Amino acid sequence: MSEASLVFPKKNFYVEGSQITPDSNVSMLDRGVDPKPLLLELCKPNCHYWKHKLERCESKLAQVIKINPTKSCLYPMRDYVTCIEACVQPKIHNNLVGTERKYTYYD
């Protein structure tokens, strides 16, 4: 994965009000900064379908919960979180030290 394929917001989520310098999650990992919170925020807009589905479920649940308290929005929440994590995981994993070998120890 190249740095050109990474998209970063205008503001740095780690320091209030500071601008992001020309770095990527690779250099963030090198500096010992966890890039996952930043990447989670960047991936949330990609999962808008699941977010709307979760919001619809929560609005329906608000009406039904008094009648049936066992109802929940577990599955839409799981789908939304899975979508975000699926977006973030390759951006972090492919830049970790040791993953460049492209094999597992189970072979």
Phi and psi in degrees as GROMACS dihedral restraints (atoms count N, CA, C in turn):
[ dihedral_restraints ]
;  ai    aj    ak    al  type     phi  dphi    fc
    3     4     5     6     1   -95.7    20    10
    4     5     6     7     1   161.0    20    10
    6     7     8     9     1   -66.0    20    10
    7     8     9    10     1   -27.7    20    10
    9    10    11    12     1   -66.0    20    10
   10    11    12    13     1   -26.1    20    10
   12    13    14    15     1   -82.5    20    10
   13    14    15    16     1    -7.7    20    10
   15    16    17    18     1   -89.8    20    10
   16    17    18    19     1   139.3    20    10
   18    19    20    21     1  -115.6    20    10
   19    20    21    22     1   129.2    20    10
   21    22    23    24     1  -121.8    20    10
   22    23    24    25     1   148.2    20    10
   24    25    26    27     1   -73.9    20    10
   25    26    27    28     1   172.8    20    10
   27    28    29    30     1   -73.7    20    10
   28    29    30    31     1   -27.8    20    10
   30    31    32    33     1  -109.3    20    10
   31    32    33    34     1   148.1    20    10
   33    34    35    36     1   -84.7    20    10
   34    35    36    37     1   127.4    20    10
   36    37    38    39     1   -75.8    20    10
   37    38    39    40     1   -14.8    20    10
   39    40    41    42     1   -87.5    20    10
   40    41    42    43     1   -33.2    20    10
   42    43    44    45     1  -123.3    20    10
   43    44    45    46     1   120.7    20    10
   45    46    47    48     1   -55.3    20    10
   46    47    48    49     1   121.5    20    10
   48    49    50    51     1    81.3    20    10
   49    50    51    52     1    -5.8    20    10
   51    52    53    54     1   -85.2    20    10
   52    53    54    55     1   155.1    20    10
   54    55    56    57     1   -89.8    20    10
   55    56    57    58     1   148.2    20    10
   57    58    59    60     1   -72.9    20    10
   58    59    60    61     1   132.9    20    10
   60    61    62    63     1   -83.4    20    10
   61    62    63    64     1   168.5    20    10
   63    64    65    66     1   -69.7    20    10
   64    65    66    67     1    78.7    20    10
   66    67    68    69     1  -136.8    20    10
   67    68    69    70     1   177.7    20    10
   69    70    71    72     1  -135.2    20    10
   70    71    72    73     1  -176.5    20    10
   72    73    74    75     1   -65.7    20    10
   73    74    75    76     1   -19.6    20    10
   75    76    77    78     1   -65.3    20    10
   76    77    78    79     1   -50.4    20    10
   78    79    80    81     1   -71.5    20    10
   79    80    81    82     1   -27.1    20    10
   81    82    83    84     1   -64.8    20    10
   82    83    84    85     1   -42.1    20    10
   84    85    86    87     1   -64.1    20    10
   85    86    87    88     1   -40.0    20    10
   87    88    89    90     1   -62.9    20    10
   88    89    90    91     1   -34.6    20    10
   90    91    92    93     1   -82.4    20    10
   91    92    93    94     1    -5.3    20    10
   93    94    95    96     1    84.5    20    10
   94    95    96    97     1    18.2    20    10
   96    97    98    99     1   -99.2    20    10
   97    98    99   100     1   132.2    20    10
   99   100   101   102     1   -76.0    20    10
  100   101   102   103     1   115.8    20    10
  102   103   104   105     1   -81.8    20    10
  103   104   105   106     1    -6.0    20    10
  105   106   107   108     1   -61.1    20    10
  106   107   108   109     1   -45.3    20    10
  108   109   110   111     1   -58.7    20    10
  109   110   111   112     1   -39.3    20    10
  111   112   113   114     1   -65.7    20    10
  112   113   114   115     1   -45.6    20    10
  114   115   116   117     1   -68.3    20    10
  115   116   117   118     1   -32.8    20    10
  117   118   119   120     1   -60.9    20    10
  118   119   120   121     1   -44.1    20    10
  120   121   122   123     1   -65.0    20    10
  121   122   123   124     1   -35.6    20    10
  123   124   125   126     1   -72.3    20    10
  124   125   126   127     1   -29.2    20    10
  126   127   128   129     1   -87.0    20    10
  127   128   129   130     1   -17.8    20    10
  129   130   131   132     1   -57.5    20    10
  130   131   132   133     1   -41.6    20    10
  132   133   134   135     1   -63.2    20    10
  133   134   135   136     1   -25.3    20    10
  135   136   137   138     1   -69.6    20    10
  136   137   138   139     1   -19.0    20    10
  138   139   140   141     1  -108.8    20    10
  139   140   141   142     1    33.6    20    10
  141   142   143   144     1   -62.7    20    10
  142   143   144   145     1   -31.9    20    10
  144   145   146   147     1   -60.6    20    10
  145   146   147   148     1   -46.9    20    10
  147   148   149   150     1   -70.7    20    10
  148   149   150   151     1   -32.6    20    10
  150   151   152   153     1   -64.5    20    10
  151   152   153   154     1   -44.7    20    10
  153   154   155   156     1   -65.4    20    10
  154   155   156   157     1   -37.8    20    10
  156   157   158   159     1   -63.3    20    10
  157   158   159   160     1   -41.6    20    10
  159   160   161   162     1   -64.8    20    10
  160   161   162   163     1   -43.1    20    10
  162   163   164   165     1   -63.7    20    10
  163   164   165   166     1   -39.3    20    10
  165   166   167   168     1   -62.8    20    10
  166   167   168   169     1   -42.2    20    10
  168   169   170   171     1   -63.2    20    10
  169   170   171   172     1   -43.3    20    10
  171   172   173   174     1   -64.9    20    10
  172   173   174   175     1   -36.9    20    10
  174   175   176   177     1   -69.3    20    10
  175   176   177   178     1   -39.1    20    10
  177   178   179   180     1   -67.6    20    10
  178   179   180   181     1   -37.8    20    10
  180   181   182   183     1   -64.3    20    10
  181   182   183   184     1   -35.4    20    10
  183   184   185   186     1   -60.4    20    10
  184   185   186   187     1   -31.2    20    10
  186   187   188   189     1   -83.0    20    10
  187   188   189   190     1   -32.2    20    10
  189   190   191   192     1   -92.8    20    10
  190   191   192   193     1   -21.0    20    10
  192   193   194   195     1   -60.7    20    10
  193   194   195   196     1   -31.3    20    10
  195   196   197   198     1   -70.5    20    10
  196   197   198   199     1   -32.6    20    10
  198   199   200   201     1   -79.6    20    10
  199   200   201   202     1   -45.1    20    10
  201   202   203   204     1  -133.1    20    10
  202   203   204   205     1    94.2    20    10
  204   205   206   207     1   -70.5    20    10
  205   206   207   208     1    -6.7    20    10
  207   208   209   210     1   -83.9    20    10
  208   209   210   211     1   -10.0    20    10
  210   211   212   213     1   -71.0    20    10
  211   212   213   214     1   148.0    20    10
  213   214   215   216     1  -152.1    20    10
  214   215   216   217     1   172.9    20    10
  216   217   218   219     1  -110.0    20    10
  217   218   219   220     1    38.5    20    10
  219   220   221   222     1   -60.6    20    10
  220   221   222   223     1   -47.9    20    10
  222   223   224   225     1   -69.4    20    10
  223   224   225   226     1   -43.3    20    10
  225   226   227   228     1   -62.7    20    10
  226   227   228   229     1   -35.6    20    10
  228   229   230   231     1   -65.6    20    10
  229   230   231   232     1   -42.8    20    10
  231   232   233   234     1   -61.5    20    10
  232   233   234   235     1   -42.8    20    10
  234   235   236   237     1   -64.0    20    10
  235   236   237   238     1   -39.8    20    10
  237   238   239   240     1   -65.5    20    10
  238   239   240   241     1   -47.1    20    10
  240   241   242   243     1   -65.5    20    10
  241   242   243   244     1   -40.2    20    10
  243   244   245   246     1   -62.7    20    10
  244   245   246   247     1   -39.8    20    10
  246   247   248   249     1   -61.8    20    10
  247   248   249   250     1   -46.4    20    10
  249   250   251   252     1   -64.4    20    10
  250   251   252   253     1   -46.4    20    10
  252   253   254   255     1   -64.4    20    10
  253   254   255   256     1   -35.8    20    10
  255   256   257   258     1   -66.2    20    10
  256   257   258   259     1   -29.1    20    10
  258   259   260   261     1   -75.8    20    10
  259   260   261   262     1   -39.9    20    10
  261   262   263   264     1   -77.8    20    10
  262   263   264   265     1   -39.9    20    10
  264   265   266   267     1   -54.1    20    10
  265   266   267   268     1   -49.7    20    10
  267   268   269   270     1   -66.8    20    10
  268   269   270   271     1   -29.4    20    10
  270   271   272   273     1   -67.8    20    10
  271   272   273   274     1   -31.1    20    10
  273   274   275   276     1   -89.3    20    10
  274   275   276   277     1   -48.7    20    10
  276   277   278   279     1   -60.8    20    10
  277   278   279   280     1   -41.3    20    10
  279   280   281   282     1   -68.6    20    10
  280   281   282   283     1   -12.4    20    10
  282   283   284   285     1  -109.4    20    10
  283   284   285   286     1     3.7    20    10
  285   286   287   288     1   -76.9    20    10
  286   287   288   289     1   149.4    20    10
  288   289   290   291     1   -68.9    20    10
  289   290   291   292     1   132.3    20    10
  291   292   293   294     1   100.8    20    10
  292   293   294   295     1   -15.2    20    10
  294   295   296   297     1   -90.3    20    10
  295   296   297   298     1    -2.7    20    10
  297   298   299   300     1   -75.2    20    10
  298   299   300   301     1   -11.4    20    10
  300   301   302   303     1   -75.8    20    10
  301   302   303   304     1   -19.5    20    10
  303   304   305   306     1    62.3    20    10
  304   305   306   307     1    30.2    20    10
  306   307   308   309     1  -140.3    20    10
  307   308   309   310     1   163.1    20    10
  309   310   311   312     1  -109.8    20    10
  310   311   312   313     1   164.7    20    10
  312   313   314   315     1   -81.6    20    10
  313   314   315   316     1    -0.6    20    10
  315   316   317   318     1   -87.2    20    10
  316   317   318   319     1    -7.1    20    10
